[in-house]
Amino acid sequence: MHEKLSRNYPANYDAYARTVPADAYWNQVRRTVDGRPVSEAQIALIVNAIEAQLSLMASDLVLDLACGNGALSSYLFDKCHGLVGVDISPYLVEVAEKVFARPPKYCFVQDDVVSYLQHQKDTTAFTKALIYSGLQYFPKSDVVLIFKSLFRRFLNIHSVFIGNVPNKRQAHRFFRDRPAAEAEVNDHEARIGLWYLPEELEALANSCGWRASVSYMPAEFYLSSYRFDVTLERPDP
């Protein structure tokens, strides 16, 4: 029997990952185009954006939230001192620990992201945080808790990169031949998750204490036409 997931996550998140081959790491987290894994060139664009927006340094300890199976996390290992990935899926964390972990510096934890942020005791070591392709699957109430917990409890985290958020203004580029239904863009449990206007997410982060700025991937990125990124910076005292 599969461990029950939080009601705040798509019901098939863990279950879907179990249906694809054990070594189909990009398929497990749906980083695909027409069912095929994205190319290494596309992954390189993602890694470059993370590295640039977080200004990653060899001394950083990264907190990777909603990390999935750790496949993307592993591309950051050589760019930072350490990384802790957190994900709610028992199966995906099992894959991460078995295939990608390099303990003790690069490891993974199975936990609800909000719970981890609110209850983790050792918060001072982390210096950067990342949420890639995951924020849209949280309800807005949890997004507020994530932003506030990072700001108030993880005081040495100075930058947070939120990547690959669906852009509500560009939803027509995804749905193409039909208008999107309300449930398809306004429900965090929908297939693509919750769609945001860039300025909406920016304002939400600002209201939680951060200084937020929106950025976009280059045109050659396969999702550039309807996704955006947000970087949060801790204001100077």
Phi and psi in degrees as a GROMACS rama.xvg file:
@    title "Ramachandran Plot"
@    xaxis  label "Phi"
@    yaxis  label "Psi"
@TYPE xy
-75.8486  141.308  HIS-2
-64.0779  137.191  GLU-3
-68.1698  135.372  LYS-4
-93.7989  162.2  LEU-5
-58.3366  147.221  SER-6
-65.6736  -13.3842  ARG-7
-84.8419  4.60968  ASN-8
-119.938  152.373  TYR-9
-53.4019  137.473  PRO-10
-60.2889  -28.9594  ALA-11
-99.4837  12.0658  ASN-12
-58.9945  -56.9166  TYR-13
-72.4854  -42.0013  ASP-14
-62.6999  -40.9805  ALA-15
-62.4801  -43.4488  TYR-16
-58.3003  -30.2859  ALA-17
-75.9217  -13.4665  ARG-18
-88.6123  -11.5769  THR-19
-103.259  162.178  VAL-20
-53.5002  147.67  PRO-21
-61.2657  -25.3846  ALA-22
-104.235  10.61  ASP-23
-90.4559  72.0253  ALA-24
-65.7995  -41.3995  TYR-25
-70.8364  -34.8468  TRP-26
-64.3215  -37.0365  ASN-27
-57.838  -34.3766  GLN-28
-107.198  14.7379  VAL-29
58.9249  34.5835  ARG-30
-92.23  73.6339  ARG-31
-137.73  164.669  THR-32
-127.859  118.179  VAL-33
53.2526  37.8337  ASP-34
83.9118  -3.60555  GLY-35
-105.566  142.366  ARG-36
-57.7608  143.806  PRO-37
-67.1519  159.894  VAL-38
-77.1259  163.409  SER-39
-62.7051  -30.4463  GLU-40
-63.8215  -38.3401  ALA-41
-68.9831  -41.2688  GLN-42
-61.5299  -38.9658  ILE-43
-61.8641  -37.7981  ALA-44
-62.5895  -41.11  LEU-45
-63.9142  -48.5116  ILE-46
-62.4443  -41.3109  VAL-47
-61.5034  -40.5969  ASN-48
-65.2882  -43.6315  ALA-49
-61.1358  -48.2391  ILE-50
-61.2676  -42.4616  GLU-51
-71.7057  -46.4623  ALA-52
-69.6334  -30.6279  GLN-53
-90.4333  -7.71246  LEU-54
48.8251  52.518  SER-55
-59.16  137.795  LEU-56
-127.468  159.686  MET-57
-62.5569  -18.742  ALA-58
-91.1613  -5.48527  SER-59
-75.7188  142.389  ASP-60
-107.807  117.088  LEU-61
-99.2412  136.223  VAL-62
-104.629  110.711  LEU-63
-103.403  102.626  ASP-64
-92.2515  141.47  LEU-65
55.7244  51.9193  ALA-66
-80.2264  -7.95788  CYS-67
63.2367  -133.898  GLY-68
-89.5783  6.18903  ASN-69
82.1626  1.29833  GLY-70
-61.5245  -46.7098  ALA-71
-69.6749  -40.468  LEU-72
-53.423  -38.6659  SER-73
-63.5042  -24.5886  SER-74
-71.6728  -13.2587  TYR-75
-97.5768  -10.4442  LEU-76
-55.6456  -43.6019  PHE-77
-79.7347  1.25797  ASP-78
-108.806  -0.337807  LYS-79
-147.854  167.08  CYS-80
-74.1481  -32.9349  HIS-81
-166.604  163.544  GLY-82
-149.553  136.237  LEU-83
-118.871  118.699  VAL-84
-98.3744  139.204  GLY-85
-125.721  129.536  VAL-86
-150.877  151.784  ASP-87
-83.7446  -18.0872  ILE-88
-78.2081  116.607  SER-89
-59.6551  -40.1048  PRO-90
-67.5426  -47.3211  TYR-91
-65.7889  -37.0241  LEU-92
-68.7681  -34.6955  VAL-93
-60.1535  -43.8052  GLU-94
-62.7865  -45.6219  VAL-95
-57.7962  -45.3386  ALA-96
-68.9117  -36.4504  GLU-97
-76.1461  -40.0862  LYS-98
-101.291  -41.2097  VAL-99
-110.771  -22.0192  PHE-100
-62.8613  145.294  ALA-101
-132.019  73.2069  ARG-102
-64.277  150.822  PRO-103
-93.1828  -5.4115  PRO-104
-80.2581  -32.0295  LYS-105
-125.195  104.008  TYR-106
-141.951  173.493  CYS-107
-136.138  148.688  PHE-108
-129.76  132.811  VAL-109
-91.7149  111.129  GLN-110
-165.567  157.707  ASP-111
-68.7445  133.272  ASP-112
-59.0424  -47.0921  VAL-113
-62.6201  -43.7158  VAL-114
-61.5285  -43.5698  SER-115
-60.0404  -46.7766  TYR-116
-65.3143  -33.0835  LEU-117
-83.99  -21.5929  GLN-118
-120.128  -11.2407  HIS-119
-59.6134  127.576  GLN-120
-82.0324  -43.5513  LYS-121
-92.1476  95.5503  ASP-122
-108.542  -12.8302  THR-123
-75.5822  -21.5422  THR-124
-76.9766  -24.5143  ALA-125
-72.968  138.784  PHE-126
-121.12  -22.283  THR-127
-138.97  154.247  LYS-128
-136.754  155.994  ALA-129
-142.781  136.731  LEU-130
-135.078  102.842  ILE-131
-111.767  121.256  TYR-132
60.5567  27.7303  SER-133
-126.627  -25.1092  GLY-134
-61.5283  -33.8972  LEU-135
-67.0273  -11.4217  GLN-136
-96.1977  7.99632  TYR-137
-105.041  143.828  PHE-138
-65.2454  155.738  PRO-139
-59.2238  -32.6129  LYS-140
-61.9673  -36.5098  SER-141
-74.8217  -33.3655  ASP-142
-60.3017  -42.1846  VAL-143
-60.9307  -43.988  VAL-144
-63.7507  -38.5271  LEU-145
-62.8773  -49.592  ILE-146
-62.2596  -43.9002  PHE-147
-69.2291  -40.8531  LYS-148
-65.5927  -42.4265  SER-149
-61.4765  -40.8665  LEU-150
-72.0736  -41.0862  PHE-151
-89.9335  -30.2731  ARG-152
-104.584  -29.8494  ARG-153
-104.156  72.0722  PHE-154
-69.4999  -17.3973  LEU-155
-95.581  -0.207488  ASN-156
-81.822  115.418  ILE-157
-103.639  -15.3208  HIS-158
-141.173  139.89  SER-159
-130.879  127.18  VAL-160
-107.537  124.447  PHE-161
-113.303  110.655  ILE-162
-111.129  150.122  GLY-163
66.8715  44.3842  ASN-164
-85.2769  133.026  VAL-165
-64.2978  128.812  PRO-166
-90.7603  109.528  ASN-167
-59.7058  -32.438  LYS-168
-67.2947  -22.4609  ARG-169
-111.304  18.2706  GLN-170
-59.0088  -30.2434  ALA-171
-62.3058  -24.6412  HIS-172
-71.7554  -25.8133  ARG-173
-85.6509  -45.4373  PHE-174
-82.1176  -17.7626  PHE-175
57.515  -87.3825  ARG-176
-88.2194  9.54518  ASP-177
-155.303  153.086  ARG-178
-71.6452  147.525  PRO-179
-73.5141  139.077  ALA-180
-74.8804  153.036  ALA-181
-54.0821  -42.5057  GLU-182
-66.929  -21.7707  ALA-183
-79.8009  -22.0422  GLU-184
-116.075  -15.6742  VAL-185
-114.022  15.2396  ASN-186
-125.953  120.161  ASP-187
-66.9705  -15.6602  HIS-188
-93.8602  3.42099  GLU-189
-72.1294  170.57  ALA-190
-55.4655  -42.7552  ARG-191
-98.3728  -8.16779  ILE-192
88.4623  -160.436  GLY-193
-87.6489  126.715  LEU-194
-90.3512  139.983  TRP-195
-122.276  149.905  TYR-196
-77.8936  137.17  LEU-197
-53.3409  -43.4684  PRO-198
-69.2791  -24.9555  GLU-199
-67.9291  -47.5985  GLU-200
-69.1814  -36.0094  LEU-201
-60.8511  -45.5249  GLU-202
-66.3765  -37.4667  ALA-203
-62.7459  -44.0378  LEU-204
-65.6453  -41.4415  ALA-205
-60.4232  -37.8134  ASN-206
-67.4681  -17.7952  SER-207
-97.1768  7.08135  CYS-208
109.906  -15.7945  GLY-209
-81.0533  161.584  TRP-210
-106.214  108.314  ARG-211
-103.389  146.555  ALA-212
-141.365  139.054  SER-213
-91.7635  142.88  VAL-214
-141.005  167.553  SER-215
-132.526  148.455  TYR-216
-75.0795  157.696  MET-217
-63.9009  159.499  PRO-218
-58.2768  -28.6716  ALA-219
-75.7729  -8.26907  GLU-220
-72.2005  134.683  PHE-221
-66.2594  -17.6838  TYR-222
-114.568  14.5739  LEU-223
-63.8699  -25.2415  SER-224
-74.0708  -19.0598  SER-225
-142.793  26.3172  TYR-226
-130.721  160.241  ARG-227
-146.946  167.956  PHE-228
-122.488  156.878  ASP-229
-135.377  133.1  VAL-230
-111.392  129.24  THR-231
-103.891  132.88  LEU-232
-122.137  139.37  GLU-233
-75.9568  124.805  ARG-234
-62.168  151.937  PRO-235
-62.876  144.297  ASP-236
